[in-house]
Amino acid sequence: MTGDELIWRIAGGSGDGIDSTSQNFTKALMRTGLDVFTHRHYPSRIRGGHTYVEVRAADHAVKSRGDGYDFLLALGDSFARNPQDGEAYYGNEEVKPLTENLDELREGGVIVYDEGLLDTDEVENFDERVEENDWHVYPAARHRRGRELRRARRGERLARLPARSAWPRA
């Protein structure tokens, strides 16, 4: 964060919730009274691919996307893998949310990444770049946690099924 503004980038694959997450974050910032500017990057392939959205927020008028950014939320590209063999369709597409977005991350920036989809060992010189730029890196288990929640909800629905079927209908 530089002075009185924050520039936030969320990156991942098309269809992985990049747009909706950035919209919700933008709405929350606007509701607090901040001025917001968004920039969307669209994949060049019809079948999707790596994409990102930048959100710049400040307590003064914001009229451009700015230079660089302070915070990277790298969600991974879950649609880049072939479901049969688990290999990426387009080479290193899976790690593009990290590899394609590190160059503009400011010194002292923050990286939060989905450790269920992204492996920092696959990113060339990742640890050296983190140390050199004083980045703060936080792995998150978003993908694994989502699966656990879906299983738990499925179990809750199954547990309620006998009660629903016994409930008198009007």
Secondary structure, 3 states (H helix, E strand, C coil): CECCEEEEEEEEECCCCHHHHHHHHHHHHHHCCCEEEEEEECCCCCCCCEEEEEEEEECCCCCCCCCCEEEEEECCCHHHECCCCCCECCCCHHHHHHHCCCCCEEEEEEEEEECCCCCHHHCCCHHHHHHHHCCEEEEECHHHHHHHHHHHHHHHHHHHHHHHHHCCCC
